[in-house]
């Protein structure tokens, strides 16, 4: 195969647009790149400024370039007898056919391949398939992104990388890929068929040591062969070793492994405090600011405690991100430095693991909803199976429709055959469960912690000691899990997976299987299935009607919720139900009866068939269906308990989005006060719970957290220790906080013209002084939108890029990456950017906080909590709103200084912080930066001067 890798730069994306540059790289059959051709093309029209901005190609560049006809005379001979390749090739192919047509050539009729597909299939775990990111990931040459010859060469290198990867795949995987594409009339089918023929002639060779099972090549063997890391007959490695001796050994190991390691007072204090709490069976609240090294601060004592006492310690994080970071960074380091073997296992929620039985079933039956995309995803997964040892969806980059695909093949308890499953010993979920069972320390997340509690502790191995990281989120997560949350699509997904139309869905699949079977009861069973169909359609129609009518109750306001534009929200109170509630309850009643009927018929049918029908392929279907019937029964109960609105201790509300109306409906029922639940579930039951985070105290006191998390009794009985660790950074030298005291104030979530103009002007002036490198935090998305365009215009002439959250559909992770990579940029973010964003070093110099991060007082949960406090004769503003806002404010401030060498400026544009009686709580809760207030126009000179001082000190 000879490949021609093509790339055009054009004046736009429409077929009427003009080509301004062409790049072509030829790859010979021996995989050498024999030539790279590049040429500008004169488009005969001016190049739009944004295209010049993107590609760097200006009108001067193309003024003397060949015309389209002249360029095509050179290009066409090179396209003879080649396979055409491009990155998102449809775009380039479209322009090529157009140009061939305009210049009087025959259309291109050869094979066409897309490197986008190849990269997805060959590298299912790449974080991004964008050409620039791919090139930097593999260290490929790509010196001028968005210039056609450079893009074509980079794409050629990417293709070669994929071909090398395909050479390494086991023959069985190639055969499966070839079968997968065989039904598609596509050039990918032709390609994999050719690779298969070549490979089958070479005979079998697999030196990678894959496991072959049921026609799949896997990277894992049976999990029941995994033994504990220490032999039980050997003496305990810590039998007569004190914690001090152990820590001395570990520090030696750290010095040897990390050249820059130095022991830090705050971290040493944390080691001792965590160890003491675990040892004395006490609970501990420990605030550890940025730079403490808190992951090691709790992991090292946990390992010592669990190995010495031979009792597991459970560690829980809020985000999967932190779980991944512990797995990829901290655990491997500790494995090197701890002087004896230990095991730390990561254990996530079940839905994160692939169910091999469902996957086998899906691709054998080609059960694809949107075949074009699903076939690529299935191909990605076939290759991923030859690489993954954990089968966890976080390793995959599925993109677009991937989430829906994953839902149909992820592990779940309702459709698990357990030991009866032919895949049981290869199963990723049971592997993770087994590893957690033999581990010393198990790292899970808050969600799974609560799912386990709700499942009567059937999911996690038993534990007496628990460390909760990112503990300021515990209350929120508890509310979500101990309450209920139901989306419109939760119900619809279950219904459509069961029955979409007579051809697709699990029930039609079962009916087809019965038609082909000669079983005496096949006709009788088919009749039951036929009777279930109309009921499911009725439920779907009623659910649609109910959702639309519930949406109709939502007030016509666009700023009801702090989320995106067009968010509506409405609190429902048991005392005063909306006028039309009885009609709605009647609809729910019909759904309740019909679903009850469906579930009864379904359960009975499945029980009979499991008993009588001896057919493995049916077993798999019956198990999945049984799981779906259980899901329907659960939806039925949840909907009933939401519509009943009968619990005074629960706050009920609905949210939806104006654009998607009833289809975006979400129903919530959350306990107003979770502190008693937390006390009963954890603090009364467990011997020791350690809670840590960078933000637990408000104005040097832990009282807010003690009350909200249910720790008051432990505090009263001397069963709780609290520690605020000193900061490892010198904030007086490293951070300057400035408040412009004459700044205009604003009411609500929208700024008036004066406020917006003053803000844009000040942000632009400051950004020029700091050369971008600025993060601006808003509390309302609407205000962010008000500022985005004018700020972009104000900075257009300075070459400073303005990135806005939610402005161009880019995900949060990608935005942060773009911010880090472009040296001069300003990033505008709302709620999710206040924490968990780690931008160390030069990329971030200035943090602007537009408003103090108070939660909107009309949020149903905030409202309900405030009412409860009023009943207790407490001031909701001081007891709830201020402490919550202070904790978020501290999180925001924490973005600035991430290492001992960072210097930064914080501007707080909200004058309440110096004018109001509660402002001091915000400022006194910070770790001691230098604070100054001044008129707005004095900010830029002061910032410039302060940055200059830093530069002089460094010199």
Secondary structure, DSSP 8 states (H G I E B T S, - for coil): --EEEEEEEES-SSTTS-EEEEEEEEE-TTS-EEEEEEEE---SS---HHHHHHH---HHHHHTS--HHHHHHHHHHHTTT-EEEETTHHHHHHHHHHHHHHTT-----S-EEEHHHHHHHH-TT-S--SHHHHHHHHT---SSTTSHHHHHHHHHHHHHHHHHHHHHS-HHHHHHHHHHHHTS-SHHHHHHHHHHHHHHHH----TT--EEETTEEES---GGG---SS-TTS--TTTT--HHHHHHHHHHHHHHH-TT----HHHHHHHHHHHHHHHHT-EEEEE--TTS-HHHHHHHHHHHHHHHHT--EEEEESSHHHHHHIIIIIHHHHHHHSSS---EEE---GGGBB-HHHHHHHHHHT--SSHHHHHHHHHHHHHHHTT-SS-BGGG----TTHHHHHHTTB--GGG--GGGSTTGGG-HHHHHHHHHHH-SEEEEEHHHHHHHHHTTT-SS---SEEEESSGGGHHHHHHHHHSEEEEHHHHHHHHHHH-SSSSSSHHHHHHHHHHT---TTHHHHHHHHHHHHHHHHHHHHHHHHHHHHHHHHS-S-TBSSSSSTTEEEEEE-SSS--TTHHHHHHHHHHHHHHHHHHHHHHHHHHHHHHHH---HHHHHHHHHHHHHHHHHHHHHHHHHHHHH---TTEEEEEEEETTTEEEEEEEEEEES--HHHHIIIIITTSSEEEEEES---BTTB-HHHHHHTT-HHHHHTT-EEEEE---SS-HHHHEEEEEETT-----TTS--HHHHHHHHHHHHHHHHHHTS-EEEE-S-HHHHHHHHHHHHHHHGGGT-EEEETTSSS--HHHHHHHHHHSSSEEEEE-GGGSSS----GGG--EEEE-S-----TTSHHHHHHHHHHHHTT--HIIIIIHHHHHHHHHHHHTTT--STT--EEEEE--THHHHSTTHHHHHHTS---EEEEE-GGGHHHHHHHHHHHHHHHH-
